[in-house]
Amino acid sequence: MDTWYERLSGLDQAFLHFETQNTYMHVALTAIFEPGTLARARGGLDIRRIRRHIASRLRLIPRYRQRLAYIPVTNDPVWIDDADFDLEYHVRHTRLPSPGTDRQLQTLCARLLEQPLDRGRPLWELWLIEGLPGNRFAMLAKVHHCMVDGIAGVDILAALLGMQAQSESDKVERWTPRPTPDTGGMLRDDVGRRARTAWSLLQRAPRLWRGELPTPTDLGSRISAVWDLVRTGLPGSAETSLNQPISPHRRVDWLSFELAELKAIKARLGGALNDVVLTTMAGALRRFFLRRDEAVGGEFRVLVPVSVRNQDERGQAGNRVSMWLTPLPLDEPNPLRRYERIRETTERYKNDHSALGGEVLTQTADWTTSLVVGLATRLLTRSRVFNLIVTNVPGPPIPLYLLDAPMVAAYPHVPLFENQGLGIALFSYVDHFTFGFVGDWDLVADIHQLAADVQAAFSELRAAAGLIAPATTPSTPKHPQRQRLTLRRPVPGHDLAVAAQ
């Protein structure tokens, strides 16, 4: 049998280097299921049946039976087949004291998120959690960010589950791991690959000099996009209580909205769904900092991952993302004016190359060694380029099933970076839109109040749009008369860039 291995892309490598004992880099999703026939007569889950089903689906996800290895000298990571793959290690089983509450489930999920993935095994885990009211159960899916981005994660979720209810698992196909070349063979291959890359660049140099490859316009756009991204990130972002050294311990909360409610606001005010989401987040964070009696100077900046995965790349593992640095108008007290400011900037940047700069920078990582990627990622994490990560992943618009158990809700979890005490992930599923909050245990002890702030900000925006009466909520700032937020208005041309939905 031929030997096989696959080199990680530069961006995939970066997520390995981002990981420390306090900043583990797995993305996750907590899904809630009706029991179907997976509930045993005496209570609990039929975990053996679930494992058999997952085993039958692994043929669709080859990366789930691969682990990391390293090329000698350069220490570049590669994927190899795991000859000792053990499904029982990856599909785990636990329970809440029945009937478990949402808060108990969130606490358990936070503790499970704190556990790093073993780099000596395939970098994923599924935790089946029983004990929810009505015999419902939860599934916490963890997968390392070096394996997937948001879109690839949704594809993997659909592959593990299914789009139709089924009473029996598919046949489990026999799998034989491919042998790995010896270390000398991998090193020779890597030297040859680098030589071919260098030769290809030399061959293209005359055409590049003549302006034939790429076109001058395209080259200029790429250079301009990179410069705009770097220039936007050069000034430090706002100093806040969220942006301090973090611990390995987490708190978790989540919210769910009807997608129709977001669409109703969009229809009334114009713009895009992302305008509704960003305005809600800006209003919530304004409340959050006012309640903390915190003056925030400078520009509160959000890092927004943007998928550059085309349709032909759907179903493939790995990361195909760029990034936008997005200041939020936390200084604006009026929700309609806040919405208009965000809408104006999103309209202005729909057709520019804001995401291109991030894509060019992440692609350059493929030309370097693991050492260079590691140095770059450490430099990035130690600088205060942004305050918060907000990632928006469009989920499946149709129901998914674990055998005949329907998935009724899904809440995403994003990893935290150094000095980033809060991360927010957004996920749409069928007719609902969910917010998933992950916070450092100490820095965001009031994470449940932040979730209430989001709920209140959304209600405020709906009321301003004339859809409902404003609701009284405990998340109203304690001192609303003290306008201590001193965020400056974003500089025109560099204030927002998000994709329209």
Secondary structure, 3 states (H helix, E strand, C coil): CCCCCEECCHHHHHHHHHCCCCCCCEEEEEEEECCCCCECCCCCECHHHHHHHHHHHHHHCHHHHEEEEECCCCCCEEEEECCCCCHHHHEEEEECCCCCCHHHHHHHHHHHHCCCCCCCCCCEEEEEEECCHHHCEEEEEEEECCCECHHHHHHHHHHHCCCCCCCCCCCCCCCCCCCCCCHHHHHHHHHHHHHHHHHHHHHHHHHHHCCCCCCHHHHHHHHHHHHHHHHHHCCCCCCCCCCCCCCCCEEEEEEEEEHHHHHHHHHHHCCCHHHHHHHHHHHHHHHHHHHCCCCCEECCEEEEEEECCCHHHCCCCECCEEEEEEECCCCCCCHHHHHHHHHHHHHHCCCCCHHHHHHHHHHHHHHCCHHHHHHHHHHHHHCCCCCEEEEEEECCCCCCEECCEEEEEEEEECCCCCCCCEEEEEEEECCEEEEEEEEECCCCCCHHHHHHHHHHHHHHHHHHCCCCCCCCCCCCCCCCCCCCCEECCCCCCCCCCCCCC
